[in-house]
Amino acid sequence: MDSVAIRKVWKENLVEEFELVKVALSSHRMVSIDTEFPGVVYRPANVDGHDLGKLPQNWNYQVIRDNVNSTNIIQLGLALCDDKGCLPDFGTKSQYVWEFNFKDFDVHNDLQNPESIELLERQGIDFDKNLKEGIDSADFAALMLESGLLGNHSAFTWVTFHGAYDIAHLMKILIRRPLPYDLTGFMIMVQSIFGKRLFDLKHMMKFCDGLYGGLEKVANALGVQRLAGKSHQAGSDTLLTLQTFKKFLDVYFKEQNNGGLGVRHNGHLLTRMQCVLHGLELNNGFHQSNNAGLKIINPFSHGFHRLNLNSAGLKMINPRQLNSAGLKMINPFSHGFHVINLNLCRQTSAICN
């Protein structure tokens, strides 16, 4: 691969850069995304952060939902790939990915996990610059909606690594409202926005021997090197996600006896893994419910409020019930991560709404 440059996008060059994105979309149909956000501020008591993905799927979604609804996005990385594995080059000697920097997060006032913020600062994110020169996520959402990337019949393949938070943060800024109340409603909206061809490498690698750990560890195991930027910066991580996904397909899903020069992958196996996010697996119940006639809603309709799934026999978990079961809030102003009793602290009750 030629040298790769990360195109830094701010308020002043947002429209110009999105015009380049739209040019690239005509021939680059694989889309990788990664986000940076202020960390996990809300989790069940007595559950370590590394074990959140082991919670029952409905509980895990409620944790993700409350965290995403309570925090603001910092960066989003976007990488595009054509059927030959090439990034856009626009006729230059370099290939490109994008890193969008948002102003939504105010490090001085907004809810945050101090350890996550310290990590992002060490990796070079300038929160004050983001606040002054960053993109309003509403402007980004408007351009995304006009780009042709989104929709239930999207022609694009979306790639993430451990992507539930990435997809949820992007969804929130697109729909400009809180996330759906339950997991099934969320996954229906995921398909409505991103189409069916959405893959989470963290989920897929569970079925492949010898792969485990985070993105960097998996990339190293597959012999993939980071080509640009630093870890925990969205542009660099989204490029590494795309590189690792392509190598993963070649190693584990390449069809045998392929006489052509191009690489073909086992589409039957891949179909079984699409539109599944790690930690939010529905054991095929989502696809079965779609076949049973549940309507795919338009997430951008002003008439959308919530999905009534009770009539389909699906019980909805109330996040307030989870609070009474011991969910805790990390105090963003204390390095000790003290527990705040949400039932007694009215000031934080809006987080659960």
ABEGO torsion letter per residue (X at the ends): XBBBBBBBBBAAAAAAAAAAAAAAAAABABBBBBBBBAEBABBBBGBBAAAAAABBAAAAAAAAAAAAAABBBABBBBBBBBAAGBBBAGGBABBBBBBBBBAABBAAABBBBAAAAAAAAAAGBBAAAAAAABBBAAAAAAAAAAAGABEAABABBBBBBGAAAAAAAAAAAAAGBBBBABAAAAAAAAAAAAEABBBBAAAAAAABBGBBEBAAAAAAAAGBBBABEBBGBAAAAAAAAAAAAAAAAAAAABBBGBABABBBBBAAAAAAABGBBBGABAGGAAAAAAAAGBBBBBAABAABABBBAAAAGBBBBBAAAAAAAGBBBBBAABAAGBBBBAAABAAAAAAAX
